Amino acid sequence: MRAKVGATLWPCRSQNQIMKADLVKAASEIIPNQQILVNMVSRRVRQLCLGHRPLVEFVPGLGHADIALSEIANGKLAFESTFGQNGKTPPAEVVQFPGIIVAKKTVAKKKAA
């Protein structure tokens, strides 16, 4: 594979990979919002490209996007909506981490004479 001077090679990207329509339909039944579905698939594709293991069995030669869609369709991936949480109200169930009290040490700096 030859690259042009200054071109960046992406190991996971290929121009002829098209997602399978039946997987898109099955995943869109689980996640009806298309924007959330696209974000979930793109994040999972990034993870798969970095070497994370797939959560479902797949046929060799299947693209990363198809694997991500099949994971969503099988219920292996989910999302948590933060809609309406603008920072003023705490989320419903948050387990507080035990706090650690750290005392600041005051060090008197001596001025050079």
N, C-alpha and C positions, 0 to 999 in steps of 0.2 A: 504494500500500500504506500503510495507516494503522497506527500503533502506539499502544498505550496509553501513558499517561504513566508514565515510569519503566521502560518495557520495553526490553530489549536486543534489537537486531536482529542475527541471525546470517545472513550472506549465503549460506552453503552449506546451511543447514538448511531442509527443507520437510517438512510433515507427511504428504504423500502419496507419499513415495518409499519403495518397498519393494525390497529386493535380489532379484534373480532367483535362483530356486531352483537352476537348472542351474549358475550360476556358483558358488554356495555349495557345491554338491556337488563340482564340479571342484576348487575350492580346498581343500576339506576332504580330498580324496584326496592332495594335496601336503603339507598341514599337518594331520595327524590330530588334534592337540591343539586343542580349541576355544578355550581361553583364549589360546593363542599366536596363533591365527588372528584372533580378535577384536582383540587388541592390535595386530597387524600392520595390519589393515584400518583401525582407527581412526587410527593414526599416519599411514598413507598418505593417508587422507581429509583429515587436517589439512594435510598437505603440498600436496595437490591444491587445497585451498581457498585456500592461500596463493599459488598461482600456479605451482607446479612442473608441469613438463610430464609428461603420461602416457608410460609406457614401451611401450605397445602402441597399435595403431590401434583406434579405437572408433567406434561409430555416434553421430552427434550426438543429444543428448537423453538419453544414458546417464548415470546418477547417478555421483557420485564413488565411492561404495561399490562399485558394479558395476565401475568401472574398476579399482579396487584389487583386487577379487577376480579379475578377468581377468588382471591382472599377476601375481598369485600363481599362478594356474592355468597360465600360460604359462612359469613358472619365472624371471620377471624379478626377483622379490623373494625373498629368503631371510632366515633368522635364524640367529643364533649363540647356542647355549645356554651359559649360565654356571652351570648346575646343578652343584653339588658344588665350586664354586670359592668358598670362603668367605673368601678373602683369605690363607689360610695357604700354599696351593700356587700357584705361578705358572701361568698358562695355558701350553698346549703350545708354541706358536710365537709368541714375542713378539720383535720386532726392537727392540733398545734404541736410543733416540735418542742421538746423541753428546752427551756432557755438556759443559756450559760452566762453567768455574770462574770464579766471581765473587768477588773479594776484597772484604771489607767494609772500608770506610774508617772509621777511628775519628776522630771529630772531638771535640776537647776543648772542652767548653762553658765559657765564661767566665761566672763569677757576677757579676751586677751588684752593684756596691758601694754 
